[in-house]
Amino acid sequence: MSRRPLMRTLTQPAAKSTRPRRVAAVVLGVFLVFAGTSHLTFARDEFQAQVPGWVPLDKDLVVLLSGVAEIGLGAALAALPCRRIPVGLAAAAFFIAIFPGNISQYVTQTDGFGLDTDQKRFIRPFFQPLLVIWALWSTGAWQALRSRR
């Protein structure tokens, strides 16, 4: 059994997407554009609460950069169905990359986004894997990775 290289999987034309997956990808894209816009505008302070202290960059810069990344990923999810597999993988990687912020917010007991109790801060990280799964499923990236086997 031969395995196709990942690059070939990412660059080959994607199979036709189903309507529920396409809708889910667009909804996730809209969600990301909104979240990214809020990073750059009205929720900057709230997002800074999630930047771990060990990140060697200014917290505001991290919030701004992650906001730009979210806007780009969201726009790509909504507007580039022909590139949905690599965009889905990138979105999943982004959700994984920001996961330490959720853990940090719990460990340091930092309030933000109404997460003002240990219980609320503890529950939030359990939703991050759902975002990863959403990105992989809605874009067909999950199936593309499995088909490499």
N, C-alpha and C positions, 0 to 999 in steps of 0.2 A: 504494500500500500504506500503510494508516494504522497507526500504532502506538498501542496502548492506553496510557493513562497508568499509571505504576507504581502509584499509589494504587488505581486500579481493579483492577489485577491482584492486589494484596494483600488487598483487601476482598471480592472476589467469592468465592463458595463454592468450595472446592478440589475438584478431581475426586477420585473415590474412590481411595484409596491401595492399592497392592498389598501383599500379606502380607509379602514380603521387605523392602519399604521401611518398613513399619510396625514390623517387628521391629528393623530397623536403627536407626530413630529412637528406639525405646524403649531399646535397648542404649546408644546414644549418650547418651540422657537419664540413664540409671543411671550411666554413666561420669562424666558431668558432676556429678551430685549427689555421688558419692563424692569426686571431685576437689575440689569446692567445700567439702565437709565437712572434707577434709584441710587445706584452706587455713585453716580456722577453728580447727583443733585440732592434730593431731599433726605436721603438716608445714609449719608456718608458717615456720620458719627456712629450710627447703629452698626454699620458694617465694620467699622474700626474695632468694635468690641470683639469681633471674631478673629482678628489677626493675632496669631500667637506672638508672645513676647520674644521668642527665639528667632523670628524672621528678621534677617539683618537689613531690612529696608524700612523706610518711614511708613508708618501704618496708613497714612493718607495716600501715599503713592501706591501701596499694595491694593487699596480699595479702588483707586482710579484705574489701575491696570487690569484688575479682575473685572471691573465694570466694562471696560472696552472689550475684553475677551468675551464676556457674556453677550454683549450686543452683537459682536461678530459671529459667534456661534449661533445665536438665536436667529439672526438674519439668514445665515446659511441654511439652517434647518428649515426655515420657512420658504426660502426662495431658490434653493439649489437642490431640487430632488435628484438631479443627475449625479450629485456628489454626496448622496446621503450616507453611504457607508463610511467614508473617511471622516465626515462631519460627525456622525454618530459616535465613532471611536474617539474623536477629539472631545466631544461633549462629555462622554463617559470618563475620559481621563481627567478632564477639568473637574468634574464632580468628585473624583477620587482625590485630586490634588488639594481641594479646599476642605476636605474632611478633617484634617488636623485642626482647623479653625473651630469646628464644632466641639471637638474634644477639649481644646484649650479653653473655650468659653465655659465649659462645664468644670474643668479642673480649677480654673482661676476664679470661678464664681462671678464672672463678669456679666452684668445685665446688658441686654440688648434685644430689640424686637419683642418686647414683652416677656422675654425669658428671664424672669426675675426670681425664680425659685430653683433650688437644686433639682427638683422633680421635673420641671419644664425643661431645664438645660440637659437633663439626663435623657429625656425622651427624644429630643430633636435629632441626635445623630442616627437614630434608627430609621429616619426617613431618607437619609443620604443614599443608601443602597437602592432605594426605590427610584431615585433619579437616575442612577447609573443604569438600572434595568430598563427604565423608560427610554433613555437615549439609545441603548443597544437594540431594544425590540422595535421601536418605532422606525428606525432607519434601516433595519435589516442587517445591521452590523453583527448581531448575535448569530444569525444564520450564516453569514459570510465566513465568520470565524470557524463555525462548526463544520462548514463544508470543506475546509482546508484539510480535515482529517482523512 
